[in-house]
Amino acid sequence: MPLELLCADDLILMAESEESLRDKIVKWKSGLEAKGLKMNTRKTKVIFSCSMKDKVEEKVMWPCGVCKKRVGNNSVLCHGCKKCIHKRCSGVKGSLRNASQSFICSCCKVERPITDGLNTDLHLDIGNGISLVKVDKFCYLGDTLDADGGCDSAVTARVRSAWRKFCEYLPILTEKGFSLKLKGKVYATCVRSCLMHGSETWPMKVEHELKLNRTEMSMIRWMCGVKLNERKKSENS
């Protein structure tokens, strides 16, 4: 059963319907104001969760909203007509993830008025002229929550964070003046811990494990000064 989630910096509210979630938000907001506090609507987001099975069934069964042909995995959901659109029909350049939260297909742009590039269905009105933005993913306590319950966004976010941390320690991790033992301790303490943060709660798949393994092997090769063209095998200790 789909759930509506309200995500803030230190609180998550859950409900089985949009109306129930709206009531909980209003009560929570009133309680905060009674104590002299204020809800930060800029940082508060709403996620409509669905199972991975529902997401896959929608993409397989629904025809494309533009060309009316069968939709596969390489598609993006239109927030106007609620249909999946082929990438070739979407007009999106680059990754579809960057446009997934606010994508409106060409048909909806003609038939429906758009305000500031976003459809009103992307907001939850809680009264007094206040609306909360609906998103497909949200960063909570350093971990990224996906609407479909997967960990694709979380793994991608951890890999990017680990590479940023690795680059911070480049003078130690890649210089020849430091021993491999010291490099290994710095890597395990500062980089690998960043890469695996929150992984205990991820619904891991083989593709996620391979992505993390490729990232780690790339860092270790760089630390050891080994290049891919040398064709040396990677061995996990």
N, C-alpha and C positions, 0 to 999 in steps of 0.2 A: 504494500500500500504506500503511495507517495506521501511524503512528509514535507511540511513547510518548516524551514529552519531559519531562525534569526541569529546572526553571528555578530557579536561585538568583540571588543578587545578581551574581555574577561568573562563573558557569559554567552551561553547558547540556550535559546528557547526553542522547543519543538512542539509541533501540532500536526494533526492529520488533515487540516483544511485551512484555507486562507482566512476564513472568518474567525476560526478559533485562534489562529496565530495573531490576528489583529486585536482580538480581545485581550490576549495575554500581554501584547506590547503596550496597549493603553493602560492596563492595570500596573504594569511594571513602571511605565513612564510616570504615572500619577504617584506611585509610591516613592519614586526618586524625588519628585518635586516636593512632596510632603516633607522630606528630610532636607530640603534645601539643595538637592543635587539636580543635575541636568543631563539628559541623554544626548550623546554625541551622534546626531543623525548622519553626519558625514562619514563616520567610521562604521556605522551599523549597516549590515547588508542582509539580504534575504536570499536563501537558496531553496529552490524547489527540487527536492531529491527524488530520484527514480532509480530503479534497479538496472544493472547492466543488461539484463535480459530484455527489459522493456525498450532500452535504447537500441539494442541490436535489432529487435523485431521491427521497430519503427523505421530504421534505415533500410531494412530489407524489403518491407512490404510497401512503404509509401513511394509513390512516383515522385519524380522531381517536379517542383512547383513551376519550373520554367519550361523544360523540354518534355515533361510528362513521361520520361523513361524511367526504368528501374534505378533506384538509388543504391549505391554501395557504401563502403566505408569512407571514401574520399569525398565527403560532403559536409555541409554546414547547415544548421537549423535556422530557418528564418523566423524571427520573433513577430512577424506580422501575420503571415498565413499559417504558421506552425508546421510548415513542410520542410523536408530536407532538400537542399539544392546542390547539384553537382558543382564541383569546383570550377569546371569549365564554363558553367552557366552563371556562377556567382559574380565573376568579375573581380574576385579577390586576388591580389598579387602577394605571393609569399605564403606563409603558414596560415591555415584556417583557424588556428587557435587564437590568434590575435584579434580576429573579427567575430568570434563565436558569441560573445556576450552582447553585441549590439548589431548583429547583421540583419539587414532588411533586403529582400530580393528586389529585382528590378520591377516585377509585377506589382508588388505592394507599394513601391515608391510612387507608382503612377496612380493606383487606385485609392490609396489611403494617405491622408495628410500626416506628415512626419514633423515632430517638434524637436529641434536641435539634433537631428540625426537619429533620435531614439523614439520608439513607439511607447505609448502610455502603458502598454502591457508589461513593460520592463520595470514598473514601479509599483509599490504597495502603499496605498493611501491610508494613513492612520488618523486623519482628521486634522483640523486647524491648519490646513494648507501644508502639512508635513507629509512627505513621501519618502519611502526607503527604496533604494536601488536593488533590483533582483540581479544576481550574478550566478555564474555556473561553477565558480570556485572561490575559496576564501582562505586567507592565511590566518591560522589560529594557533597561537603559542609556538610559532616557528614552523608549523606543519601546514601543508596545503590540503584543504578538504575539497573533494570533487563532488558534484551533484549526483553523479552516477554511482558513487561509493567506491570507485577505483582509486588507484594511487599513481596514475600517469603524471598528473601535475606535481604531486609530492616528490616523485623521483626526479623529475626534470629540475625542480627547484633546488633539491639537495645537490644534484650534480653541478649546477651553476654556482651554488654557494661554496662547494668544495673547491672548485677551480679558482674562485676568487681568493679563498684562504690559501690555496697552494701558491698563487702568484705573490701573496704577501710575504711568504717565506722562501721565495726563490733564492735569495742570497745564501741561505743555509742549505736548502734542499738540492741545489744544482751545482754549487761550487765544489771544486776538487779538493779544497783544503780541509773539508770535513769528512769524517769517516762515515761509512754506510750505516754503522750501528747508531751513531748520533742522528743521522738523517732519518733512520727508521723510527726512532723514538719521537722525534719532532713530527713526523708524518702521522704516526698512530695517535698522538695526543691532540694535535691541532687540526689535521686535515681529515683523517679517516673518521674521527668522532663527528665532524661537521657533515660528512657525507652520509653517515648512517643515523643521524639524529631523527628520532621519531619512527624509525623503521620497524620497531616492535609491533606497531599497530597497523602496518600496511598489509593489504590483501595481495601479497606478492605473486607475480607470475614469472614464468621463465624469461620472458622478454625483459622484465625489470631487472632480474638478477644478471642477465647478460649485459645490460646497459651499465649497471654499477661495476661489473667486473671489467668491462672495457675501459671505463674511466679510471679505475684503480691501476690497471696494467699500463695505461698511458702515462700516468704519473710516476709509477715505479721505473719505467724505461727511461723517462726523463731524468730521474734522480740518479740512475745508474749509468747514464750516458750511452744507452743502447738505442740504436736507430732501427726502424722497421726494415730498411733495406739490408741490414746485416742478417736478417732471417734467423734470429735466435729465438728458441722456443720460450714461452712464458711458463714458469713453473711456480705454483702456489706453495709456499712453505707452511 
